[in-house]
């Protein structure tokens, strides 16, 4: 069943369902374009400066701050489904933002569906092993621990209130029209990459395919499921940037050993070069029924 037919079926069953997008940045705006005219969409934002853009994209803006629980009271009972795209705060091992959101949603009739956008960093370093969603989480940074905390809160919320929850574990997002989301920006800064013998496997998803996966997750009758939202490519990080350089007609980045790279980077930056994973995306294709528009990174970069 294609996306238009699925949306039509959903509309026939529920009228025009109401969706709340929390954290309506680049991916949220892409979701808005996909759902235009099919859903009533509300978008939570902490910035009054974004109200006009959200309204122009077809959403009803709501002002609220996930760090200030008292500003979230109006979210209770407001939506049939929630798409939670907001990242945690920048410190600590808990995601208080997700805690505040779920507390607000629980005050009245909770939504029927909740989709949470997590990260594949929850697995930590896997030594380049290929694996599916049954692998246990093993976060090695507070950034990843906050995501695990959020996932656990979402699952408990679903179990307690009978909400169908889906957790999307997402790797590196890229697109030519995404601010900070195209490798050419890193290439322009002349940053080096790891030499091949020290390199790590990375995973990717084009922002348009991610938005389509979010919509599919909202429409499908999945409950308490985790889905890897990644393409079919298996690339070492250095090869990814070499490919991007070739596509963009730019020089390939310098290759350095791990010790030199660590001296040049912050601990957070270096952490991305210390975790190697190869994700299996079978659930994405079978349970969400998503046919990737950009199955390989080369396809997305050329687009």
GINOR-V819282 format. One record per pair of residues at least 12 apart in sequence whose ideal C-beta (glycine too) atoms are under 7 Angstrom apart, sorted by the first residue. I is the first residue (numbers start at 1). J is the second residue. If there is no record, write none. Layout:
BEGIN
i-><I;I>
j-><J;J>
END
This chain:
BEGIN
i-><1;3;3;6;7;7;10;11;14;16;16;17;17;17;18;18;18;18;18;19;19;19;19;19;19;19;20;20;20;20;20;20;21;21;21;21;21;22;22;22;22;22;22;22;23;23;23;24;24;24;24;24;25;26;26;26;27;27;27;27;27;28;28;29;30;30;30;31;31;31;31;32;32;32;34;34;34;35;36;41;41;42;42;42;42;42;43;43;43;44;44;45;45;46;46;48;62;66;66;66;66;67;67;69;69;72;72;72;73;75;75;76;76;76;76;77;77;79;80;80;81;81;81;81;82;82;82;83;83;83;84;84;84;84;84;85;88;88;88;92;92;93;93;93;93;94;94;95;95;95;95;98;98;98;99;102;102;106;110;110;111;112;112;113;113;113;114;114;114;114;115;115;115;115;115;116;116;116;116;116;117;117;118;118;118;118;118;118;118;119;119;119;120;120;120;120;120;120;121;121;121;121;121;122;122;122;122;122;122;122;123;123;123;123;124;124;124;124;124;125;125;125;125;126;126;127;128;128;128;129;130;130;131;132;132;133;133;133;133;141;151;154;155;158;158;164;164;164;165;165;166;166;166;166;167;168;168;168;168;168;169;169;169;169;170;170;170;171;171;171;171;171;171;172;172;172;173;173;173;174;174;174;174;175;175;175;176;178;181;183;183;183;184;184;184;186;187;187;187;187;187;187;191;192;192;192;192;192;193;193;193;193;193;194;194;194;194;194;194;194;195;195;195;196;196;198;198;199;199;199;200;200;200;200;200;201;201;201;201;201;202;202;202;203;203;203;204;204;204;204;205;205;205;206;206;206;206;208;209;209;209;209;210;212;213;213;213;213;216;216;216;217;220;220;222;225;227;227;227;227;228;228;228;228;228;229;230;230;231;231;231;231;231;232;232;232;232;233;233;234;235;237;238;240;241;243;243;243;244;247;247;261>
j-><289;212;215;219;38;219;219;38;80;39;40;39;80;81;39;40;42;79;80;35;39;41;79;81;83;218;42;44;75;78;79;82;41;43;59;83;85;44;82;83;84;85;86;101;84;85;86;43;45;54;59;85;85;178;179;207;85;207;210;211;214;43;85;57;207;208;211;83;211;214;215;57;58;59;211;212;215;215;58;58;59;59;60;62;78;79;59;61;62;62;64;61;63;64;65;63;74;86;97;100;101;89;97;100;103;100;101;104;104;104;105;104;105;107;108;108;109;111;111;112;111;112;113;218;105;111;114;115;214;218;101;114;115;116;117;117;146;147;150;142;146;142;145;146;149;146;149;146;149;150;153;150;153;154;153;153;157;161;161;163;163;163;164;163;164;218;154;158;163;165;166;168;214;217;218;150;151;154;167;168;168;170;147;150;151;167;168;169;170;147;169;170;169;170;171;203;277;279;139;143;144;147;275;137;139;144;147;148;151;169;135;137;138;277;138;139;140;144;275;140;274;275;276;276;277;276;201;276;278;278;278;280;280;280;282;226;227;228;283;271;167;167;224;223;224;221;222;223;223;224;217;222;225;227;226;213;214;217;227;229;226;227;228;229;205;210;229;202;203;204;205;230;279;202;203;204;205;207;210;204;206;207;300;206;207;208;303;207;207;240;241;244;244;248;250;241;241;244;245;248;250;253;253;253;254;255;256;261;237;238;241;253;255;237;238;255;256;258;261;273;255;256;257;236;238;257;258;236;237;238;236;237;273;275;276;234;236;276;277;278;235;237;240;230;277;279;230;231;233;297;229;230;231;231;293;294;300;293;231;292;293;294;229;290;229;284;288;290;288;289;290;288;287;288;287;287;283;284;287;288;279;280;281;283;284;284;279;281;292;294;295;296;297;281;292;295;296;296;297;278;297;273;255;297;253;297;298;301;301;301;302;273>
END
